[in-house]
Amino acid sequence: MSALKQGTAILATVLLSALVAVGCGGSDDDKGSGGGKTGDTSKVKTSDDAPKGDITMCMGKDTGGVHKPALAKFNDENPGANATLVELPESADEQRTQLVQRLKAKSKECDVLALDVVWTAEFAAQGWLADASDIVADREDEFIASTLDTVRYDGKEWAVPFNSNAGFLYYRTDQVDEVPATWQDAYAQGKAGDGLVYQGSRYEGLTVHFLELLYARGGDVLNEDGTKSTADSDETREVLQFMVDGIKDGSVPRSVLTMKEEEARRAFENGSATFMRNWPYAYTLGQEAPAIKGKFDVTAFPKFEGGESASVLGGYNLAVSEYSDNPSGAAAAINFLTGEEQQITYMKAATPSVLTSVYSDASVEKALPFAANLLSAIEQGRSRPVSPVYPQISEAISTNVYEALSGDASVDEAVTKMQSDIEKALATF
């Protein structure tokens, strides 16, 4: 297998796993349970001493085969340490369930926890994470600023950014003469061509895309401290009406209501769409699709008229368990895995880095020709609503947006219900 094809295969595998995590906000089975309050947790610090002892990292299945070699290298460089990997299921929901079970039982098995970015606030609020503010403070300038927002809750940093992800706007270069400057331009060009597809099914992917547009318009669904819903706003109505009108006038095919990431990718790859909103994993897979090979490109998301550009971040953070018997060793392992050398290795294996410097590394630019576009997408990225009850908030968004898109509710009805559902979710914690 050629190096290029090998890289393509790795990229597709790893980023497909990443997008599955992005599409799963977790269930709400464990709301308001266990763990105590964040103020009761310890603070973990880095140490000048060499790490020692057993260090166990618990994370989803190592589908790309990149994490075990990384920990083996950490052990080689730190002979007194023995870092090992406990692989959880590939499904993000199952990962979360197994971590919650361990943490409710105050299990000491996991020293380092790999957390989907939308779980971090919830786990911190339950008192399950050690305060990682000192670890972050020592290296804050190294990280892409937007990724740090995913580790913050209640005025502290509870984890360290590990990998990231952000969506692209894909477009057919044989159909598009000028890259759209706004989403309105993209919809207009889509209407004149073969349309624009995105993740419109009733699930987390629809929440993400709606937030991409809402953030770009200047709206939000929570106030600054996450205590109140702000979903009932002019911005929310404008964005939702824009999406509804797009389906009505043919800019977006009605079939988008059945699409998740893979359905949208297949529609774009078979030549049925001019534009597609999707994650970076689809780039290399598209290069192997006969109908569009050499006929498409990607760009960071355009602006929304009257607003700016915005994307919504995916990815994972690394946290130290409050119940770890080796927090200093866990901190050392986290710093190693998020250091520049290891992040370059991850990036070339197609796990998007959280460090700004990695994207200008020559070997990364050669391996991933869209690296600069990916950095731009992550830099303009924002967290999904930071809240211990995020799963319920996400359900409130996707359900009501879908009701409006499908014609089962008016825009006003959907926005009013979204506001009410989010307020009910906030009241449960």
C-alpha positions in Angstrom: 0.0 0.0 0.0 1.4 3.4 -0.9 2.1 6.0 1.8 -0.7 8.2 0.5 -3.3 5.4 0.4 -2.2 4.2 3.9 -2.6 7.7 5.2 -6.0 7.9 3.6 -7.1 4.7 5.3 -5.9 5.8 8.7 -7.5 9.2 8.3 -10.8 7.7 7.4 -10.8 5.3 10.3 -9.7 7.7 13.0 -11.8 10.7 12.0 -14.9 8.5 11.4 -14.5 7.4 15.1 -14.1 11.1 16.0 -17.3 12.1 14.2 -19.2 9.4 16.0 -18.2 10.9 19.3 -19.3 14.3 18.0 -22.7 13.0 17.1 -23.3 11.6 20.6 -24.0 13.9 23.5 -24.6 11.1 25.9 -27.9 10.1 27.6 -29.6 11.8 30.4 -29.9 8.7 32.6 -27.4 10.0 35.2 -28.5 13.6 35.6 -28.0 15.1 39.0 -26.4 12.0 40.5 -23.4 11.1 42.6 -20.0 12.7 43.2 -20.5 15.8 45.4 -19.6 19.4 44.3 -16.8 20.8 42.3 -15.6 22.7 45.4 -14.8 19.5 47.2 -12.3 18.2 44.6 -8.5 18.3 44.8 -6.1 20.2 42.6 -3.6 18.3 40.6 -0.2 19.8 39.9 2.7 18.9 37.6 5.9 17.8 39.2 9.6 18.3 38.4 10.2 14.8 39.6 10.1 11.9 37.0 6.7 10.2 37.0 6.5 6.9 38.8 4.1 4.1 39.4 1.1 2.7 37.5 -0.9 5.1 35.4 -4.1 3.9 33.7 -5.8 5.8 30.9 -9.4 4.9 30.1 -10.7 5.9 26.7 -12.6 4.6 23.7 -11.4 1.8 21.5 -8.0 2.6 19.9 -9.3 2.1 16.4 -6.4 3.9 14.8 -3.8 2.0 16.8 -2.1 5.3 17.9 -2.6 5.5 21.7 -0.9 2.3 22.8 2.4 3.2 21.0 2.2 6.7 22.5 1.9 5.3 26.0 4.7 2.8 25.3 6.9 5.8 24.3 6.0 7.6 27.5 7.1 4.5 29.5 10.4 4.3 27.5 11.2 7.9 28.4 10.1 7.4 32.0 11.4 4.1 33.3 9.8 4.5 36.7 6.3 4.7 35.2 4.0 2.1 33.8 1.3 3.7 31.7 -1.4 1.4 30.3 -4.5 1.7 28.3 -8.0 0.4 29.2 -10.1 0.5 26.0 -13.7 1.3 26.4 -16.3 0.5 23.7 -16.2 2.4 20.4 -19.6 3.9 20.9 -19.5 7.3 22.8 -22.7 6.5 24.7 -21.2 3.2 25.9 -18.0 4.9 26.8 -19.8 7.5 28.9 -21.9 4.8 30.6 -18.9 2.8 31.7 -17.0 5.8 32.9 -20.0 7.0 34.9 -20.4 3.6 36.5 -16.7 3.6 37.6 -16.8 7.1 38.9 -20.1 6.6 40.8 -18.4 3.7 42.6 -15.3 5.9 43.3 -13.2 3.4 41.4 -9.5 4.0 41.4 -9.0 2.0 38.1 -8.8 5.1 35.8 -6.1 7.7 36.5 -6.6 9.6 33.1 -10.1 9.9 31.7 -10.6 10.6 28.0 -13.8 12.7 27.9 -15.9 13.9 24.9 -15.8 17.6 25.1 -19.5 17.8 26.0 -19.0 15.5 29.1 -16.4 17.6 30.8 -18.6 20.1 32.5 -21.0 17.4 33.6 -18.2 15.2 35.1 -16.7 18.3 36.8 -20.0 19.3 38.3 -20.4 15.8 39.8 -17.1 16.1 41.6 -15.4 13.4 39.6 -12.5 15.4 38.2 -9.5 16.9 39.9 -8.9 20.6 39.2 -6.5 20.8 36.3 -6.1 24.6 36.3 -2.4 24.5 37.2 -1.6 22.1 34.4 -3.4 24.3 31.9 -1.9 27.5 33.2 1.7 26.3 32.7 1.0 25.7 29.0 -2.0 27.9 28.1 -0.4 29.8 25.2 0.4 26.5 23.4 -3.3 25.6 22.8 -5.7 26.8 20.2 -7.7 29.3 22.2 -11.1 27.8 21.3 -10.2 24.4 22.6 -9.6 25.7 26.1 -13.2 26.7 26.4 -14.2 23.0 26.3 -12.3 22.3 29.5 -13.6 25.3 31.5 -16.5 25.1 34.0 -17.4 27.2 37.0 -14.2 29.4 36.7 -11.7 26.5 36.5 -10.1 24.2 34.0 -11.0 20.5 34.7 -9.1 18.9 31.9 -6.5 19.5 29.1 -7.5 19.6 25.4 -6.4 16.4 23.7 -7.8 16.4 20.2 -10.3 18.6 18.4 -12.5 18.6 15.3 -14.6 21.1 13.4 -16.8 21.0 10.3 -16.0 22.0 6.8 -18.1 23.4 3.9 -17.4 21.0 1.0 -18.1 22.3 -2.5 -17.9 21.1 -6.1 -15.2 23.0 -7.9 -16.7 22.2 -11.3 -20.0 23.8 -10.2 -18.9 26.7 -8.0 -17.1 29.6 -9.5 -16.7 31.6 -6.3 -16.5 30.2 -2.7 -19.6 31.5 -0.9 -18.9 34.3 1.6 -22.1 33.7 3.5 -24.5 30.9 4.3 -27.1 32.8 2.3 -24.7 32.7 -0.7 -24.2 29.0 -0.2 -27.9 28.3 -0.2 -28.5 30.5 -3.3 -25.8 28.7 -5.2 -27.1 25.3 -3.9 -30.6 26.2 -5.2 -29.1 27.0 -8.6 -27.2 23.8 -8.6 -27.7 20.4 -6.9 -28.4 21.7 -3.4 -26.7 21.7 -0.1 -26.8 18.7 2.3 -26.1 18.6 6.0 -26.9 16.4 9.1 -30.7 17.0 9.4 -31.8 13.9 11.2 -33.2 14.2 14.7 -30.0 13.7 16.7 -26.8 15.4 17.9 -25.6 16.3 14.4 -28.6 18.5 13.9 -27.9 20.3 17.2 -24.4 20.9 16.1 -25.3 22.4 12.7 -28.1 24.5 14.1 -25.6 25.9 16.7 -23.1 26.6 13.9 -25.6 28.9 12.2 -26.9 30.4 15.5 -23.5 31.2 16.8 -22.6 32.8 13.5 -25.7 35.0 13.7 -24.7 36.1 17.2 -27.2 34.0 19.1 -26.9 31.5 21.9 -29.1 29.1 23.9 -27.7 29.8 27.3 -26.6 32.9 29.1 -23.0 33.5 30.0 -23.0 31.5 33.3 -25.2 28.7 31.9 -28.0 29.3 34.3 -30.8 30.5 32.0 -32.0 29.7 28.5 -31.7 32.4 25.9 -33.0 30.3 23.0 -36.2 32.4 22.6 -34.6 35.2 20.6 -34.8 37.0 17.3 -31.5 35.3 16.3 -32.9 31.9 16.9 -36.1 32.6 14.9 -34.1 34.1 12.0 -31.8 31.1 11.8 -34.5 28.5 12.1 -36.6 30.4 9.5 -33.6 30.4 7.2 -33.2 26.6 7.6 -37.0 26.0 7.0 -37.0 28.3 4.0 -34.0 26.4 2.6 -36.0 23.2 2.5 -39.1 24.8 1.2 -37.4 26.6 -1.8 -35.2 23.6 -2.8 -31.8 25.0 -1.7 -31.7 22.0 0.6 -33.3 18.7 -0.4 -36.0 17.4 1.9 -34.1 14.2 2.1 -31.7 16.0 4.5 -34.2 15.2 7.3 -33.0 11.6 7.1 -29.3 12.4 6.9 -26.5 11.8 9.4 -22.8 12.2 8.5 -22.6 9.1 6.3 -25.8 9.7 4.4 -24.7 13.3 3.6 -21.3 12.0 2.5 -22.8 9.5 0.2 -25.1 12.0 -1.4 -22.2 14.4 -2.1 -19.9 11.6 -3.3 -22.4 10.3 -5.8 -22.7 13.8 -7.3 -26.2 14.6 -5.9 -25.2 17.8 -4.1 -23.2 21.0 -4.9 -22.4 21.7 -1.2 -22.1 19.6 1.9 -21.6 20.4 5.6 -19.5 17.6 7.1 -16.4 16.7 9.2 -12.8 16.5 7.8 -12.9 12.7 7.6 -15.0 13.0 4.4 -12.1 14.7 2.6 -9.9 11.8 1.9 -12.8 9.4 1.3 -14.1 11.8 -1.3 -10.7 11.6 -3.1 -11.5 7.9 -3.7 -15.1 8.6 -5.1 -15.1 8.4 -8.9 -18.0 11.0 -9.3 -16.2 13.8 -7.4 -12.5 12.9 -7.3 -10.5 16.0 -8.2 -13.8 18.0 -8.4 -14.3 19.3 -4.9 -12.5 21.3 -2.2 -13.2 22.4 1.4 -13.4 25.7 3.2 -14.0 26.9 6.7 -17.6 27.9 7.3 -18.8 31.2 5.7 -20.4 34.0 7.7 -24.1 34.3 8.4 -25.4 37.6 7.1 -25.4 40.1 9.9 -23.0 38.0 11.9 -19.7 36.2 11.7 -18.3 32.8 10.9 -18.6 30.1 13.6 -18.1 26.4 14.0 -18.8 23.9 16.8 -16.0 21.9 18.3 -15.8 18.2 18.7 -13.0 16.1 20.1 -11.8 14.8 23.5 -10.2 16.2 26.6 -7.9 14.4 29.1 -8.8 14.7 32.8 -7.4 13.4 36.0 -9.8 11.3 38.0 -10.6 12.7 41.5 -10.1 9.1 42.7 -6.7 8.5 41.2 -3.9 7.3 43.5 -1.3 8.7 41.2 -2.5 12.2 40.1 1.1 13.5 39.5 1.8 10.6 37.2 -1.5 11.1 35.4 -0.6 14.8 34.9 2.8 13.8 33.4 1.1 11.4 31.0 -1.4 14.1 30.0 1.4 16.6 29.3 3.3 14.0 27.2 0.2 13.1 25.1 -0.6 16.8 24.6 3.0 17.9 24.0 4.1 19.0 20.5 6.1 15.9 19.5 3.2 13.5 20.3 0.6 15.9 18.9 2.5 15.9 15.6 2.5 12.1 15.5 -1.3 12.1 16.2 -1.9 14.8 13.6 -0.1 12.8 10.9 -2.3 9.9 11.9 -5.3 12.2 11.3 -6.2 13.1 14.9 -6.7 16.9 14.8 -4.3 18.6 17.2 -5.1 21.1 19.9 -1.8 22.9 19.5 -1.4 25.8 17.1 2.2 25.1 16.2 1.4 21.6 14.9 -0.5 22.9 11.9 2.5 24.7 10.4 4.8 21.6 10.8 6.1 20.7 7.4 5.5 17.0 7.8 1.9 17.7 8.9 1.3 20.0 5.9 2.5 17.3 3.6 0.4 14.5 5.2 -2.8 16.6 5.4 -3.2 19.1 2.6 -6.2 20.6 4.3 -4.4 21.4 7.6 -4.6 25.2 7.2 -8.3 25.0 6.6 -8.8 22.7 9.6 -6.9 25.1 11.8 -9.1 28.0 10.7 -12.2 25.9 11.4 -11.0 25.0 14.9 -9.9 28.6 15.6 -13.4 29.9 14.8 -15.0 27.1 16.8 -17.0 27.4 19.9 -18.1 24.9 22.5 -21.5 23.4 22.6 -23.5 24.8 25.6 -21.3 24.2 28.7 -23.7 22.6 31.2 -24.0 19.5 33.4 -27.3 18.8 31.7 -26.0 19.2 28.1 -27.6 15.9 26.9 -31.1 17.3 27.7 -30.3 20.7 26.2 -29.1 19.0 23.0 -32.3 17.0 22.8 -34.4 20.1 23.3 -32.6 21.7 20.4 -32.6 18.8 17.9 -36.2 17.8 18.6 -37.6 21.3 18.1 -35.4 22.2 15.2 -36.5 19.0 13.5 -40.2 19.7 14.2 -39.9 23.0 12.4 -37.9 21.6 9.5 -40.3 18.8 8.9 -43.3 21.1 9.0 -44.8 19.7 12.2 -44.4 23.0 14.1 -44.1 26.6 13.1 -40.9 28.5 13.8 -42.5 30.3 16.7 -43.9 27.2 18.2 -40.5 25.4 17.9 -38.6 28.2 19.4 -41.0 28.7 22.3 -40.9 24.9 23.0 -37.1 24.9 22.8 -36.9 27.6 25.4 -39.3 25.8 27.7 -37.5 22.4 27.3 -34.1 23.9 28.0 -35.5 25.7 31.1 -36.9 22.4 32.3 -33.5 20.7 31.8 -31.7 23.4 33.7 -34.1 23.0 36.6 -33.1 19.3 37.0 -29.6 20.1 38.3 
